Amino acid sequence: MSRILNAASAAAVALTVAPMLFLAEPGFATGLGADANIPAITLPSAEAPVVAETADLSTDVAPVDPDAPLTDDPETPVAPAEPADVPAVTLGALVDATPRPAEVDPELRCLAGAVYFESRGESLAGQLAVAHVIINRAESGRFPDSYCGVVHQRRQFSFLRGGKMPRIRESSAQWTRALAIAQIARDGSWKNKAPGALFFHARYVRPAWRKTRVAQIDNHIFYR
């Protein structure tokens, strides 16, 4: 009799536990009908790795150049690139690019004065050749060894009056060009078309010179 009661008790316990096992099955709907909007709950397996989602920032952040200027910072101005030094392509461009000195020393004044009085109506190449005659004489050992000495040498330049240079219109464009030509000739920064010349005269003059003719530029003929 006791065996029969024990078996009946065991059967009752089994009937009680069975519905609980069914309720524990994932995704099992219990009597709520097929239309019940209850999502199934799936618990992660103990063996499945948990991977944290991270945002891909590769397309959101631009690479940073440590040497790049801070152009976005209004307090940090970016200095403009310095222009490269470009040589003048013409003598006129070089004359225009030659600054007028704040103070003209006596030697430069004598050289520019000879250019001004002897050739200010000539082309720039003609003015440069006249300046080089003064320089060549000062360096030759045959004439005074300074520009002023060459220009003021007796009976050499007809524009002198009583051994003195006439008044120069220093505000004129001709004087500004003469100063530039004198500096260019002194610095040797442009090729002279009458190289080595020590003498020159106007075309309408016919001196009895037995000298080597170097060039004719505008209204002047140059010799050495």
HULIN-V494762 format. One record per backbone hydrogen bond with DSSP energy under -0.5 kcal/mol. CO is the residue of the C=O (numbers start at 1). NH is the residue of the N-H. E is the energy in kcal/mol with one decimal. If there is no record, write none. Layout:
# HULIN-V494762
co=[CO & CO]
nh=[NH & NH]
e=[E & E]
This chain:
# HULIN-V494762
co=[1 & 2 & 3 & 4 & 5 & 6 & 7 & 8 & 9 & 10 & 11 & 12 & 13 & 14 & 15 & 16 & 17 & 18 & 19 & 20 & 21 & 22 & 25 & 27 & 29 & 33 & 36 & 37 & 40 & 41 & 45 & 49 & 50 & 55 & 57 & 57 & 60 & 64 & 65 & 69 & 70 & 72 & 73 & 75 & 77 & 85 & 90 & 91 & 92 & 93 & 94 & 95 & 97 & 103 & 105 & 106 & 107 & 108 & 109 & 110 & 111 & 112 & 113 & 114 & 115 & 116 & 119 & 123 & 124 & 125 & 126 & 127 & 128 & 129 & 130 & 131 & 132 & 133 & 134 & 135 & 136 & 137 & 137 & 137 & 146 & 147 & 148 & 150 & 153 & 153 & 156 & 157 & 160 & 161 & 164 & 168 & 169 & 172 & 173 & 174 & 175 & 176 & 177 & 178 & 179 & 180 & 181 & 182 & 183 & 184 & 184 & 194 & 199 & 201 & 202 & 207 & 209 & 211 & 212 & 215 & 217 & 219 & 220 & 221 & 222 & 222 & 223 & 223]
nh=[5 & 6 & 7 & 8 & 9 & 10 & 11 & 12 & 13 & 14 & 15 & 16 & 17 & 18 & 19 & 20 & 21 & 22 & 23 & 24 & 25 & 25 & 28 & 29 & 31 & 36 & 38 & 39 & 42 & 43 & 48 & 51 & 52 & 57 & 60 & 61 & 62 & 66 & 68 & 71 & 73 & 74 & 76 & 77 & 79 & 87 & 94 & 95 & 96 & 97 & 98 & 98 & 99 & 105 & 109 & 110 & 111 & 112 & 113 & 114 & 115 & 116 & 117 & 118 & 119 & 120 & 122 & 127 & 128 & 129 & 130 & 131 & 132 & 133 & 134 & 135 & 136 & 137 & 138 & 139 & 140 & 140 & 141 & 143 & 150 & 151 & 152 & 153 & 156 & 157 & 158 & 160 & 162 & 164 & 161 & 170 & 172 & 176 & 177 & 178 & 179 & 180 & 181 & 182 & 183 & 184 & 185 & 186 & 187 & 188 & 189 & 197 & 223 & 221 & 205 & 209 & 211 & 213 & 224 & 222 & 220 & 203 & 217 & 201 & 214 & 215 & 198 & 199]
e=[-1.9 & -2.4 & -2.2 & -2.0 & -2.3 & -2.4 & -2.1 & -1.9 & -2.3 & -2.2 & -2.1 & -1.6 & -2.1 & -2.0 & -0.7 & -0.6 & -1.7 & -1.9 & -2.0 & -1.3 & -0.6 & -1.1 & -1.5 & -0.6 & -0.8 & -1.0 & -1.6 & -0.6 & -0.6 & -0.6 & -0.7 & -0.7 & -0.6 & -0.9 & -0.9 & -1.6 & -0.5 & -0.7 & -1.5 & -2.0 & -1.1 & -0.8 & -1.8 & -0.6 & -0.6 & -0.5 & -1.9 & -2.6 & -2.3 & -1.7 & -0.9 & -0.8 & -0.7 & -0.7 & -2.3 & -2.3 & -2.2 & -2.9 & -2.4 & -1.9 & -1.7 & -2.7 & -2.6 & -2.2 & -2.1 & -1.0 & -2.2 & -2.3 & -2.5 & -1.9 & -1.8 & -2.1 & -2.1 & -1.5 & -1.5 & -2.0 & -3.2 & -2.2 & -2.1 & -1.5 & -0.7 & -0.9 & -0.6 & -0.7 & -2.3 & -2.6 & -2.4 & -0.9 & -1.1 & -0.6 & -0.5 & -1.2 & -0.5 & -1.2 & -3.0 & -1.6 & -1.8 & -1.5 & -2.4 & -2.3 & -2.4 & -1.9 & -3.0 & -2.5 & -2.0 & -2.4 & -2.7 & -2.5 & -2.3 & -0.9 & -1.8 & -1.6 & -2.6 & -2.5 & -1.6 & -1.7 & -0.6 & -0.5 & -2.1 & -3.4 & -2.1 & -1.8 & -2.1 & -1.7 & -3.3 & -1.2 & -2.6 & -2.0]
